[in-house]
Amino acid sequence: MNHKTVGSRREFFQRLGAAIPAAPAILKATDKGGLKMPVTGSAGHVYEVTHDWGELPKSIRYGNTHGVCVDSQGHVYIHHTVHATSQSDDTMVVFDHRGKFVRSWGKEFKGGAHGLHIHNEGHEEFLYLCDTKRAVVAKMTLRGEKIWELGYPKESPAYRLNADGSQGVKYSPTNLAVAPNGDIFVADGYGSSFINQYNSHGEFIRTFGGQGAEAGRLDCPHGIALDRRGEQPRLLVADRKNHRFQYFSLDGRHLGFAGSGDVKLPCHFDFRRDTVLVPDLEARVTLMDGNDRVLAQLGEDDTNTWGQLRKEERSRFLPGKFVCPHSACFDHDGNIFVVEWVEVGRVTRLRRV
């Protein structure tokens, strides 16, 4: 169901401007309207910060904003759980590149909307969604028509069924990646820390990973992405509770570690050429180069209050600082969109300057 765009840019910037005087002394820039905008980053990686980006209809109130991606036309997709006070139950909200509301859909993912991935298949793009509440993965068109849906991976030896047919192992998928041949890798981040591999038709291939700290084992593989930066594509996994990344081959072999000491609670990834973008739950977004060395830390709040702050109203959030980055992506111009695990939802645009 679509909703008419309400509100105005003037109202949006008035709200933003009202929040800025309460901010601590941080680097700022002047936009075309003369307002002081927070700026974050360091030499070569500097971004102007716009919080609460996008003209959200009055009928929709964000819950936890968990996923974000950009299609080939520059449309921005936000996947959220829906706030208790929202009139609409739509979990997918679509904006054009200027932040104008386009459409919404996805009532079936209310409460569980989580991972979001976009993939070009021939002449058409598809969205892949993870629902942690119903414990399913779905392939959808850009307008919300369902292609298929996968549930509990009962075909896998790692996921037994009880005698009564009920699920014997906890399963709650958080994110997924798609290989060049169409294979799908689903990270069971909130379940049993396995990675489950399927072909493009959703047919089971293998399971690897599983709970642990040793090489090839994972503890909350919250995010997963296809890394094309080397000679052969490989999987990059956000091994969140182990505070690191792991690399795997496309047949599930452990290839190496990265990120230890540079990430805290990594959630997911996106790539732009050799640069990897890492939203980190502990109040920052990290940019790393092709050798996994830190280029910049963006919007870091080092007060370590994110666990409580994420439950507060948005008036308590500091301009230019992040609370709980959960997902992030580049747009076609190298700008960055960040969504956060906060109860009232927050979408931030980082404009490259």
VENUR-V27264 format. One record per backbone hydrogen bond with DSSP energy under -1.0 kcal/mol. CO is the residue of the C=O (numbers start at 1). NH is the residue of the N-H. If there is no record, write none. Layout:
CO_NH, CO_NH
This chain:
8_12, 9_13, 10_14, 11_15, 12_16, 13_17, 14_18, 15_19, 16_20, 19_22, 20_23, 27_39, 29_37, 31_34, 35_31, 37_29, 38_49, 40_47, 42_45, 45_42, 46_353, 47_40, 48_351, 50_349, 54_56, 57_60, 59_88, 61_83, 64_81, 67_79, 69_77, 71_74, 75_71, 76_95, 77_69, 78_93, 79_66, 79_67, 81_111, 83_86, 91_80, 92_105, 93_78, 94_102, 94_103, 95_76, 96_99, 99_55, 100_96, 103_94, 105_92, 106_109, 107_110, 109_112, 109_113, 112_132, 115_130, 117_128, 119_126, 121_124, 124_121, 126_119, 127_140, 128_117, 129_138, 130_114, 131_136, 136_131, 137_150, 138_129, 139_147, 139_148, 140_127, 141_144, 145_141, 148_139, 150_137, 152_154, 153_156, 156_159, 160_168, 162_165, 166_162, 172_190, 175_187, 177_185, 179_182, 183_179, 184_198, 185_177, 186_196, 187_174, 187_189, 188_193, 193_210, 194_188, 195_208, 196_186, 197_205, 197_206, 198_184, 199_202, 203_199, 206_197, 208_195, 210_218, 214_217, 218_212, 219_241, 220_222, 220_240, 223_238, 225_236, 227_234, 234_227, 235_248, 236_225, 237_239, 237_246, 238_222, 238_240, 239_244, 240_243, 244_239, 245_258, 246_237, 247_255, 247_256, 248_235, 249_252, 253_249, 256_247, 258_245, 259_262, 259_263, 265_281, 270_277, 272_275, 275_272, 276_288, 277_270, 278_286, 279_267, 280_284, 281_283, 283_301, 284_280, 285_298, 286_278, 287_295, 287_296, 288_276, 289_292, 293_289, 296_287, 298_285, 299_322, 305_309, 306_310, 308_311, 309_312, 310_343, 313_316, 314_317, 318_321, 324_341, 327_339, 329_337, 331_334, 335_331, 336_350, 337_329, 338_348, 339_326, 339_327, 340_65, 340_342, 342_345, 346_340, 347_53, 348_338, 349_50, 350_336, 351_48
